[in-house]
Amino acid sequence: MTREAQKNRQQRKLLRTIWKHRIFYLFVIPGVVWFIVFCYLPLYGLTLAFKDFSYAGGIFGGKYAGLTYFKQFFDYYLSTDIIRNTVVISFLKLIIGFPAPIILAIMLNEVKNHAFKRSLQTISYLPYFVSWVVVVTLLNRLLTTDGGPVNEMLHSLGLKPIMFMGNVDWFYPLIIGSFVWKTIGWNSIIYLAAIAGIDPELYEAAKIDGASRLRQMWHVTLPGIRDITIILFILGIGSLMSAGYEQMLLFKNPATEAIGSVLDTYSIEAGIKQGRLSYATAVGFFQSAIAFILILVVNRIGKKVSDVSLF
């Protein structure tokens, strides 16, 4: 059989398989349409980074501008600070926020009382559904110097009140702390699912060998969730150029502008407030391009080191 005939045979077999399971493919169509409409078609908007956008010409009009807007961003005297702030905040979120749900999942797995365990799970992932607007408002009420309970407690101890929300020294701890509090429970769900898939006989074998609970966690639980951990870490690396738009926009104020201005908020302000849509698109394009390169690099490293990768 020639290669072409073999190829045609495989194509006919594929078509027969698709037709056999046509009902299932019909269920897939809405999802495919959603991705095309909301994920792939908007990619054309990236061309605005290389064009002079005008409201008269619309998204399909405008003259070709090349790398003009990229040059404008890098020539901006605060561009280095904005990039540095983005990387610092994202890196802190990664090194602190990434292992936190793993630790929580392992701790929850050690809880033997199922009712208590479910209660802890519910309490831990409820903050994920709370809007950042509510979170920041709550923190403002708790930490305000005008009757806030935290500063009232400091005053009762004879200490001076602290303006937490307008203090540069407290900006990063509040950003990272609120991020971990809000996401730790939700992100731990996937690790709990991975732990549930570990063969119980491995734990029994470890017990027979005299391994303590700590040893079982180290030699059975952690290796059992290694693959999913590496995959999620690779995906997390892609967010190193994204500090979180909504959180940073709400936390930032004139007192913390120097360390709170990041690419996420800067691109939105340039596009919405200033009407510089091509410039804002160029900033966003730069942000996405770096994230894509980081994912490729870390994915390649992960594939060589542990044979686990996204693709």
Salt bridges, closest charged atoms under 4 A:
ASP75 OD2 - LYS71 NZ 2.84
ASP81 OD1 - ARG84 NH1 2.86
GLU110 OE1 - ARG213 NH2 2.63
ASP227 OD1 - ARG226 NH2 3.27
GLU257 OE2 - LYS252 NZ 3.85
GLU269 OE2 - LYS252 NZ 2.92
